[in-house]
Amino acid sequence: LWPARAGLKPALVFDRALIRNMVGFNTSNYIANIMLYAPALIMPLLITSTIGPEAAAYFYYPIMIYGLLSIIPTSISQSLLAEGSHTTKDLKTNVKKAFLLSYALLIPSALLIILLGKYILLLFGSSYSENSFKLLQLLAFSSLFSALNIIYIAINNIRHKVRNVVAVTAMASAGIFLISLILMESGLTGVGLAWIAGHFIANLFVYADILVHKKRGKSITEVEG
């Protein structure tokens, strides 16, 4: 009743520019998330059709443990995104903190798995310890490369540079699939090497973006507008 007495009338207003930006942002991130998780979801099918179902079974636990390692940079990046969405005032400092914390936790965790993963896999059976350990080591090592990409994705979501988000996930995913198909004859070791190579290719895109910004006297943590 108060708005009516004050002479105010409610009206439904559509901000087309805002809606267009929201749809573009959400659609791009949806596509990026699909590409980010596609290798882990589709690879068992490729392994089954090329190497065999037994190899696909040996792929399962290493990729699950790799997923646990990925929780470290992912959770820290989500905190970075939440803080950056609220204010970009200390974005550069927060990015440094996120980077340092991610690797401070990830490096010893990955090293532990690389050294003792064989005994972890014994929990699932001796055959897994024998046939999955090399793959597990390679995936654990690849987490050091994927962490940089995950942090980069958060930075670009804060900056609303969703093309970079799609680009870095597309490069990692395409690299993993293409190189896996080439190295699949080497068995699961080839898949592990492809995982490292795919994320490293995406890292090169990140480094190139950093260099381009530096040449322009800018930083990838600067938010335009």
Backbone hydrogen bonds in HBPLUS format (Angstrom, degrees):
<---DONOR---> <-ACCEPTOR-->    atom                        ^
c    i                          cat <-CA-CA->   ^        H-A-AA   ^      H-
h    n   atom  resd res      DA  || num        DHA   H-A  angle D-A-AA Bond
n    s   type  num  typ     dist DA aas  dist angle  dist       angle   num
A0005-ARG N   A0001-LEU O   3.03 MM   4  6.33 159.9  2.07 157.8 163.8     1
A0006-ALA N   A0002-TRP O   2.99 MM   4  6.18 144.5  2.12 148.1 158.4     2
A0008-LEU N   A0003-PRO O   2.67 MM   5  4.90 154.0  1.74 166.2 156.9     3
A0007-GLY N   A0004-ALA O   3.05 MM   3  5.09 157.3  2.11 102.8 109.2     4
A0019-ILE N   A0015-ASP O   2.91 MM   4  6.18 166.4  1.93 161.1 165.3     5
A0020-ARG N   A0016-ARG O   2.84 MM   4  5.93 158.1  1.88 147.5 153.9     6
A0021-ASN N   A0017-ALA O   3.02 MM   4  6.20 156.0  2.08 143.1 149.3     7
A0022-MET N   A0018-LEU O   2.93 MM   4  6.16 156.5  1.98 149.0 155.7     8
A0023-VAL N   A0019-ILE O   2.89 MM   4  6.06 163.3  1.91 152.5 156.6     9
A0024-GLY N   A0020-ARG O   3.00 MM   4  6.13 162.8  2.03 145.5 150.6    10
A0025-PHE N   A0021-ASN O   2.89 MM   4  5.99 159.5  1.94 145.7 151.8    11
A0026-ASN N   A0022-MET O   2.90 MM   4  6.01 171.9  1.90 152.8 155.3    12
A0027-THR N   A0023-VAL O   2.87 MM   4  5.85 160.0  1.91 147.0 153.5    13
A0028-SER N   A0024-GLY O   3.02 MM   4  5.99 161.7  2.06 142.2 147.6    14
A0029-ASN N   A0025-PHE O   3.09 MM   4  6.27 158.8  2.14 145.9 151.7    15
A0030-TYR N   A0026-ASN O   2.90 MM   4  6.03 145.6  2.02 141.4 151.3    16
A0031-ILE N   A0027-THR O   2.97 MM   4  6.24 160.4  2.01 151.7 155.9    17
A0032-ALA N   A0028-SER O   2.90 MM   4  6.11 157.2  1.96 144.9 152.1    18
A0033-ASN N   A0029-ASN O   2.88 MM   4  6.02 155.2  1.94 144.1 150.0    19
A0034-ILE N   A0030-TYR O   3.09 MM   4  6.35 153.4  2.16 144.7 151.6    20
A0035-MET N   A0031-ILE O   3.06 MM   4  6.38 161.6  2.10 151.1 155.4    21
A0036-LEU N   A0032-ALA O   2.83 MM   4  6.01 145.1  1.96 144.3 155.1    22
A0037-TYR N   A0033-ASN O   3.10 MM   4  6.26 155.1  2.17 148.1 151.8    23
A0038-ALA N   A0034-ILE O   2.88 MM   4  5.75 123.2  2.21 140.2 155.3    24
A0041-LEU N   A0037-TYR O   3.25 MM   4  6.45 148.0  2.36 149.2 158.6    25
A0041-LEU N   A0038-ALA O   3.10 MM   3  5.12 122.5  2.44  98.3 113.3    26
A0042-ILE N   A0038-ALA O   2.79 MM   4  5.75 163.0  1.81 166.9 169.6    27
A0043-MET N   A0039-PRO O   2.91 MM   4  5.36 151.6  1.99 137.3 144.9    28
A0045-LEU N   A0042-ILE O   2.93 MM   3  5.51 130.6  2.18 116.6 129.0    29
A0046-LEU N   A0042-ILE O   3.26 MM   4  6.68 153.6  2.34 148.1 155.9    30
A0046-LEU N   A0043-MET O   3.02 MM   3  5.01 112.8  2.49  97.6 113.9    31
A0047-ILE N   A0043-MET O   2.82 MM   4  6.05 163.3  1.85 163.7 168.5    32
A0048-THR N   A0044-PRO O   2.94 MM   4  6.01 156.4  2.00 140.0 146.7    33
A0049-SER N   A0045-LEU O   3.06 MM   4  6.23 157.0  2.11 144.4 149.9    34
A0050-THR N   A0046-LEU O   2.99 MM   4  6.06 137.2  2.17 142.8 153.8    35
A0051-ILE N   A0047-ILE O   2.76 MM   4  5.26 149.1  1.85 138.2 148.9    36
A0052-GLY N   A0047-ILE O   2.86 MM   5  6.17 166.6  1.88 146.1 150.6    37
A0056-ALA N   A0052-GLY O   3.25 MM   4  6.61 149.1  2.35 143.9 152.8    38
A0057-ALA N   A0053-PRO O   3.06 MM   4  6.37 143.9  2.20 142.2 150.9    39
A0058-TYR N   A0054-GLU O   3.14 MM   4  6.52 148.3  2.24 142.5 150.8    40
A0059-PHE N   A0055-ALA O   3.01 MM   4  6.27 123.1  2.35 137.2 152.4    41
A0060-TYR N   A0057-ALA O   3.24 MM   3  5.37 141.4  2.40  99.3 109.2    42
A0063-ILE N   A0059-PHE O   3.21 MM   4  6.31 160.9  2.25 154.5 159.8    43
A0064-MET N   A0060-TYR O   3.07 MM   4  6.31 144.6  2.20 146.5 157.0    44
A0065-ILE N   A0061-TYR O   2.97 MM   4  6.20 158.1  2.01 153.8 158.7    45
A0066-TYR N   A0062-PRO O   2.87 MM   4  6.07 153.4  1.94 144.9 153.1    46
A0067-GLY N   A0063-ILE O   2.97 MM   4  6.10 144.3  2.10 133.7 142.8    47
A0068-LEU N   A0064-MET O   3.12 MM   4  6.51 142.2  2.27 139.1 148.7    48
A0068-LEU N   A0065-ILE O   3.09 MM   3  5.02 120.6  2.46  92.2 106.9    49
A0069-LEU N   A0065-ILE O   3.09 MM   4  6.49 151.6  2.17 146.8 154.0    50
A0070-SER N   A0066-TYR O   2.96 MM   4  6.27 148.9  2.06 145.5 154.6    51
A0071-ILE N   A0068-LEU O   3.20 MM   3  5.29 144.9  2.33  97.5 107.6    52
A0072-ILE N   A0069-LEU O   3.17 MM   3  5.87 148.7  2.27 115.1 121.5    53
A0074-THR N   A0070-SER O   3.12 MM   4  6.13 157.2  2.17 150.1 157.1    54
A0075-SER N   A0071-ILE O   2.88 MM   4  5.77 168.1  1.89 148.1 150.9    55
A0076-ILE N   A0072-ILE O   3.28 MM   4  6.40 163.0  2.31 147.8 152.7    56
A0077-SER N   A0073-PRO O   2.84 MM   4  5.87 151.8  1.92 142.0 150.2    57
A0078-GLN N   A0074-THR O   2.92 MM   4  6.14 146.4  2.04 144.4 153.5    58
A0079-SER N   A0075-SER O   3.13 MM   4  6.40 149.3  2.23 141.0 148.4    59
A0080-LEU N   A0076-ILE O   2.96 MM   4  6.25 150.6  2.05 142.1 150.8    60
A0081-LEU N   A0077-SER O   2.81 MM   4  6.05 153.9  1.88 146.4 153.2    61
A0082-ALA N   A0078-GLN O   2.93 MM   4  6.13 156.4  1.99 143.5 149.7    62
A0083-GLU N   A0079-SER O   2.99 MM   4  6.19 162.8  2.02 148.5 152.8    63
A0084-GLY N   A0080-LEU O   2.80 MM   4  5.91 160.0  1.84 148.6 155.3    64
A0085-SER N   A0081-LEU O   2.83 MM   4  5.90 142.1  1.98 143.4 152.5    65
A0086-HIS N   A0083-GLU O   3.14 MM   3  5.20 131.5  2.39  95.5 108.4    66
A0087-THR N   A0083-GLU O   3.00 MM   4  6.32 165.0  2.03 155.6 158.8    67
A0091-LEU N   A0088-THR O   3.29 MM   3  4.90 163.0  2.33 108.2 105.4    68
A0094-ASN N   A0090-ASP O   2.89 MM   4  6.08 160.6  1.92 156.5 162.9    69
A0095-VAL N   A0091-LEU O   2.81 MM   4  5.97 150.5  1.90 152.7 160.3    70
A0096-LYS N   A0092-LYS O   3.16 MM   4  6.40 158.4  2.21 144.3 149.3    71
A0097-LYS N   A0093-THR O   3.03 MM   4  6.30 157.1  2.08 146.7 153.1    72
A0098-ALA N   A0094-ASN O   2.87 MM   4  6.06 158.1  1.92 145.1 151.3    73
A0099-PHE N   A0095-VAL O   2.86 MM   4  6.05 158.4  1.91 150.3 156.3    74
A0100-LEU N   A0096-LYS O   2.94 MM   4  6.10 170.5  1.95 152.9 155.4    75
A0101-LEU N   A0097-LYS O   2.86 MM   4  5.93 165.4  1.88 151.2 155.9    76
A0102-SER N   A0098-ALA O   2.93 MM   4  5.89 158.9  1.98 141.5 148.1    77
A0103-TYR N   A0099-PHE O   3.16 MM   4  6.36 168.9  2.18 151.1 153.3    78
A0104-ALA N   A0100-LEU O   2.83 MM   4  5.87 143.3  1.96 142.6 154.0    79
A0105-LEU N   A0101-LEU O   3.10 MM   4  6.22 145.1  2.22 145.3 151.9    80
A0106-LEU N   A0102-SER O   2.78 MM   4  5.84 151.8  1.86 143.0 152.7    81
A0107-ILE N   A0103-TYR O   3.02 MM   4  5.46 165.2  2.04 130.6 135.4    82
A0110-ALA N   A0106-LEU O   2.76 MM   4  5.90 165.6  1.78 162.3 165.5    83
A0111-LEU N   A0107-ILE O   2.90 MM   4  6.00 161.0  1.93 151.2 157.2    84
A0112-LEU N   A0108-PRO O   2.91 MM   4  5.98 150.9  1.99 139.7 147.2    85
A0113-ILE N   A0109-SER O   3.15 MM   4  6.42 154.1  2.22 143.6 149.8    86
A0114-ILE N   A0110-ALA O   2.86 MM   4  6.11 156.5  1.91 150.7 157.9    87
A0115-LEU N   A0111-LEU O   2.99 MM   4  6.13 152.9  2.06 147.2 153.4    88
A0116-LEU N   A0112-LEU O   2.80 MM   4  5.75 160.6  1.83 147.4 154.0    89
A0117-GLY N   A0113-ILE O   2.70 MM   4  4.40 127.6  1.97 130.2 131.9    90
A0119-TYR N   A0116-LEU O   3.01 MM   3  5.63 134.8  2.22 114.9 125.2    91
A0120-ILE N   A0116-LEU O   3.27 MM   4  6.67 146.6  2.39 143.8 153.5    92
A0121-LEU N   A0117-GLY O   2.91 MM   4  6.16 157.4  1.97 152.8 157.4    93
A0123-LEU N   A0120-ILE O   3.16 MM   3  5.78 157.5  2.21 112.3 118.6    94
A0124-PHE N   A0121-LEU O   2.97 MM   3  5.53 155.4  2.03 114.3 121.3    95
A0125-GLY N   A0122-LEU O   3.12 MM   3  4.85 152.1  2.20  95.5 104.1    96
A0128-TYR N   A0125-GLY O   3.17 MM   3  5.53 129.8  2.44 104.4 116.1    97
A0129-SER N   A0125-GLY O   3.31 MM   4  6.69 154.4  2.38 146.1 153.2    98
A0130-GLU N   A0126-SER O   3.02 MM   4  6.28 145.8  2.14 145.7 154.4    99
A0131-ASN N   A0127-SER O   2.93 MM   4  6.00 156.9  1.98 145.1 151.4   100
A0132-SER N   A0128-TYR O   2.81 MM   4  5.15 149.5  1.90 140.8 144.9   101
A0136-LEU N   A0132-SER O   2.90 MM   4  6.10 158.1  1.95 153.6 160.7   102
A0137-GLN N   A0133-PHE O   2.92 MM   4  6.21 156.9  1.98 153.9 159.3   103
A0138-LEU N   A0134-LYS O   3.09 MM   4  6.38 160.5  2.13 149.9 154.6   104
A0139-LEU N   A0135-LEU O   2.89 MM   4  6.13 161.1  1.93 156.5 161.7   105
A0140-ALA N   A0136-LEU O   2.89 MM   4  6.02 158.9  1.93 149.6 155.6   106
A0141-PHE N   A0137-GLN O   2.99 MM   4  6.21 153.9  2.06 144.3 151.4   107
A0142-SER N   A0138-LEU O   2.91 MM   4  6.14 147.8  2.01 141.8 151.1   108
A0143-SER N   A0139-LEU O   3.14 MM   4  6.42 129.3  2.41 140.6 152.2   109
A0143-SER N   A0140-ALA O   3.27 MM   3  5.33 140.5  2.44  95.8 106.4   110
A0144-LEU N   A0141-PHE O   3.18 MM   3  5.83 155.4  2.25 114.4 120.4   111
A0145-PHE N   A0142-SER O   2.96 MM   3  5.29 139.8  2.12 106.4 117.7   112
A0146-SER N   A0142-SER O   2.97 MM   4  6.33 161.2  2.01 154.8 160.7   113
A0147-ALA N   A0143-SER O   3.05 MM   4  5.92 144.6  2.18 136.1 143.4   114
A0150-ILE N   A0146-SER O   2.98 MM   4  6.28 152.9  2.06 151.7 159.4   115
A0151-ILE N   A0147-ALA O   3.05 MM   4  6.32 160.1  2.09 153.0 157.2   116
A0152-TYR N   A0148-LEU O   2.96 MM   4  6.12 155.6  2.02 145.5 153.0   117
A0153-ILE N   A0149-ASN O   2.93 MM   4  6.16 148.8  2.02 144.7 152.5   118
A0154-ALA N   A0150-ILE O   3.25 MM   4  6.59 155.4  2.32 143.9 149.0   119
A0155-ILE N   A0151-ILE O   3.04 MM   4  6.38 160.0  2.08 151.5 156.8   120
A0156-ASN N   A0152-TYR O   3.03 MM   4  6.27 162.0  2.07 152.3 156.2   121
A0157-ASN N   A0153-ILE O   2.96 MM   4  6.16 139.8  2.12 144.5 155.7   122
A0158-ILE N   A0154-ALA O   3.05 MM   4  6.30 153.0  2.12 148.3 155.0   123
A0159-ARG N   A0155-ILE O   3.06 MM   4  6.36 148.2  2.16 140.4 149.6   124
A0161-LYS N   A0156-ASN O   2.75 MM   5  4.92 152.5  1.82 153.1 156.7   125
A0160-HIS N   A0157-ASN O   3.18 MM   3  4.79 151.9  2.27  92.0 100.3   126
A0164-ASN N   A0161-LYS O   3.14 MM   3  5.75 133.3  2.36 112.1 122.0   127
A0166-VAL N   A0162-VAL O   2.98 MM   4  6.29 161.6  2.01 152.2 155.2   128
A0167-ALA N   A0163-ARG O   2.86 MM   4  6.00 157.1  1.92 144.0 151.4   129
A0168-VAL N   A0164-ASN O   2.96 MM   4  6.06 169.7  1.97 150.4 151.9   130
A0169-THR N   A0165-VAL O   3.28 MM   4  6.39 160.7  2.32 144.6 149.8   131
A0170-ALA N   A0166-VAL O   2.88 MM   4  5.93 152.4  1.96 147.3 155.8   132
A0171-MET N   A0167-ALA O   2.98 MM   4  6.16 157.7  2.03 150.6 155.8   133
A0172-ALA N   A0168-VAL O   3.18 MM   4  6.30 161.7  2.21 140.5 145.3   134
A0173-SER N   A0169-THR O   2.96 MM   4  6.03 168.4  1.97 147.7 151.5   135
A0174-ALA N   A0170-ALA O   2.86 MM   4  5.84 166.7  1.87 147.9 152.5   136
A0175-GLY N   A0171-MET O   2.90 MM   4  5.79 155.1  1.96 139.2 147.2   137
A0176-ILE N   A0172-ALA O   3.02 MM   4  6.18 157.6  2.07 146.3 151.8   138
A0177-PHE N   A0173-SER O   3.05 MM   4  6.31 167.9  2.07 155.4 158.0   139
A0178-LEU N   A0174-ALA O   2.90 MM   4  5.96 172.9  1.90 156.5 158.7   140
A0179-ILE N   A0175-GLY O   3.02 MM   4  5.88 163.0  2.05 143.7 149.2   141
A0180-SER N   A0176-ILE O   2.96 MM   4  5.82 144.6  2.09 136.0 146.3   142
A0181-LEU N   A0177-PHE O   3.05 MM   4  6.29 155.6  2.11 148.6 154.0   143
A0182-ILE N   A0178-LEU O   3.22 MM   4  6.53 144.8  2.35 139.3 148.6   144
A0183-LEU N   A0179-ILE O   2.87 MM   4  6.06 156.7  1.92 149.3 155.6   145
A0184-MET N   A0180-SER O   2.74 MM   4  5.41 111.0  2.21 145.1 157.8   146
A0186-SER N   A0183-LEU O   2.86 MM   3  5.62 158.2  1.90 123.0 129.7   147
A0187-GLY N   A0184-MET O   2.93 MM   3  5.25 158.2  1.98 114.5 117.8   148
A0190-GLY N   A0187-GLY O   3.07 MM   3  5.57 131.7  2.31 109.2 119.9   149
A0192-GLY N   A0188-LEU O   3.00 MM   4  6.33 157.8  2.05 150.8 156.0   150
A0193-LEU N   A0189-THR O   2.96 MM   4  6.24 158.0  2.01 149.5 155.2   151
A0194-ALA N   A0190-GLY O   2.94 MM   4  6.10 149.1  2.03 140.3 149.1   152
A0195-TRP N   A0191-VAL O   2.96 MM   4  6.25 142.4  2.10 143.5 153.7   153
A0196-ILE N   A0192-GLY O   3.19 MM   4  6.56 152.9  2.26 145.9 151.8   154
A0197-ALA N   A0193-LEU O   2.94 MM   4  6.19 168.0  1.96 151.0 154.6   155
A0198-GLY N   A0194-ALA O   2.81 MM   4  5.86 162.5  1.84 148.9 153.5   156
A0199-HIS N   A0195-TRP O   3.32 MM   4  6.41 166.6  2.34 141.9 144.9   157
A0200-PHE N   A0196-ILE O   2.92 MM   4  6.07 146.7  2.03 146.3 157.0   158
A0201-ILE N   A0197-ALA O   2.87 MM   4  6.09 152.4  1.95 150.6 156.9   159
A0202-ALA N   A0198-GLY O   3.22 MM   4  6.55 154.5  2.29 140.5 146.8   160
A0203-ASN N   A0199-HIS O   2.87 MM   4  6.15 143.2  2.00 138.2 149.2   161
A0204-LEU N   A0200-PHE O   2.99 MM   4  6.36 144.7  2.12 146.0 154.4   162
A0205-PHE N   A0201-ILE O   3.36 MM   4  6.80 144.6  2.49 139.8 148.2   163
A0205-PHE N   A0202-ALA O   3.11 MM   3  5.14 122.7  2.45  95.6 109.7   164
A0206-VAL N   A0202-ALA O   3.12 MM   4  6.51 151.0  2.21 144.8 152.8   165
A0206-VAL N   A0203-ASN O   3.02 MM   3  4.95 112.8  2.49  92.4 108.8   166
A0207-TYR N   A0203-ASN O   2.83 MM   4  6.19 163.7  1.86 158.8 162.3   167
A0208-ALA N   A0204-LEU O   2.90 MM   4  6.04 155.1  1.96 143.2 150.3   168
A0209-ASP N   A0205-PHE O   2.97 MM   4  6.20 154.1  2.04 145.3 151.9   169
A0210-ILE N   A0206-VAL O   2.98 MM   4  6.30 155.2  2.04 150.5 157.5   170
A0211-LEU N   A0207-TYR O   2.94 MM   4  6.22 158.8  1.99 150.1 155.6   171
A0212-VAL N   A0208-ALA O   2.95 MM   4  6.16 158.8  1.99 149.8 155.4   172
A0213-HIS N   A0209-ASP O   3.09 MM   4  6.29 160.1  2.13 146.6 151.4   173
A0214-LYS N   A0210-ILE O   2.96 MM   4  6.22 152.1  2.04 145.3 153.7   174
A0215-LYS N   A0211-LEU O   2.95 MM   4  6.19 156.0  2.01 152.3 157.6   175
A0216-ARG N   A0212-VAL O   3.24 MM   4  6.48 137.6  2.43 137.2 147.9   176
A0216-ARG N   A0213-HIS O   3.13 MM   3  5.11 128.1  2.42  93.4 107.2   177
A0218-LYS N   A0213-HIS O   2.69 MM   5  4.87 163.0  1.72 154.1 148.6   178
A0217-GLY N   A0214-LYS O   2.90 MM   3  4.86 156.8  1.96 103.4 109.9   179
A0222-GLU N   A0219-SER O   3.11 MM   3  5.48 167.5  2.12 113.2 116.2   180
